[in-house]
Amino acid sequence: MRPPGPWDEGTTTQPQGGTLTEEPRTPAVTENTTAPTPPRPHRIRGLLLGLAAGDAAGWPAARHRAARMPEWTRRLTRELDTFAEQNATTTLPVPIALNQPPEPLRLGPSDDAEWAAFAAEAVLRAGDDTVLGDLGRERRMRAAIDLTWNAVASEVAAAADRAPEIESAVLPLRARISVRAGLGNLAAGLRPPATGHDNPHYFDDAACVRACVLAVAHPGDPRLAAELAEFDARYTQDGDGVHGARAMAAALAMALAGADPGSCVDAALAELPEGTEIGRNARHALALARDADSAFALVPLLEHQIVDHVYSYGIAAAETVPVALALALASGGRVAEAVPAAVCLSRVADSAPALAGALTGALGGGDAIPASWRDACRTLSGCALPRLTGTDLVELAELLEAAQPAPPGG
């Protein structure tokens, strides 16, 4: 049975939440004076910049960004790695520029931030009255997601027409195995949930990154945010990959409404069935977090008890989502503590720091991101989605804030 599509009858539930500001508060009044109104927390800005900072801080970001370098520079790095292996040297190579401009290798966001912006495009498209103005809000969101995926799938189909088989097609993008397989399935005529179920990496966390951004459509309503995240996740995931997306969307929906870290992780846990690997890992990781003195103190415990060292890729949602939730809790929602701790877990450094950064960035708001990190991470390089080259995440956050639903009763 397929999930409801944009062509199905949408929910009649009115959207919850509103503009992403703190809860209204009554200013303290003294004789002839009124306390100043607190500044807006800019939680969407914190979400995007926190995600981008976590993405940039992980060691895989340099390898992703190296895709913008000439191919021979990456080939030489591989040859140097082989040399180190064959000659038993402990001097290990890193991505190199040599006689090329080194800008692509400097600190900055990579694939996670760009696929987060991909999800943001769907949110903004849903607000375009000229395209989907005849649909209700929830149906517009789902229609926008479907249009966004199918637009990319059409590019895959065109590339496949020029190749002997889909797997060898040269695509105008770089993506996770799950995303590439899902796009190939769409191009071949399959529809969700088959595109995510018939997928070798159905369990990975690609949809979890997108879910963080999709939560902006339902601030304060974790149930609706989780449902929307699942609709998107079914294009590329199944099982724990879908559960993880629901959990991250629920947590972010709470954070965007000004909830505390404990309430955010509780909302995430409600989306993780106890009988699943991701559910067991999350409950264990959060139990460790509650007893930890700090996020940094939690790192060895997560490394030894949550992170897997068997599989060839460290992107399973059953590991990265529990790690992100646990570090958000142990850090007290402070992005400057959660992200560095996540980076210490090298096996899951491709996405756990980005997930932790998204949640704690939303909790702390835009001002919680140090200015130096904001400046280094606000602009996308196009290493995964070249058409997004130059996208400014601060400007994107402003567009998303402007597209928010009206507050209840407003």
DAJOZI-V545796 format. One record per helix or strand of 2 or more residues. SS is the DSSP state (H for helix, E for strand). FROM is the first residue (numbers start at 1). TO is the last residue. If there is no record, write none. Layout:
BEGIN
ss = [SS & SS]
from = [FROM & FROM]
to = [TO & TO]
END
This chain:
BEGIN
ss = [E & E & H & H & H & H & H & H & H & H & H & H & H & H & H & H & H & H & H & H & H & H & H & H & H & H]
from = [29 & 33 & 43 & 60 & 71 & 103 & 111 & 129 & 137 & 166 & 177 & 194 & 206 & 222 & 240 & 261 & 277 & 295 & 317 & 335 & 346 & 352 & 366 & 371 & 386 & 393]
to = [30 & 34 & 57 & 68 & 86 & 105 & 126 & 132 & 161 & 168 & 187 & 197 & 218 & 233 & 256 & 269 & 291 & 305 & 330 & 343 & 348 & 364 & 368 & 377 & 388 & 402]
END
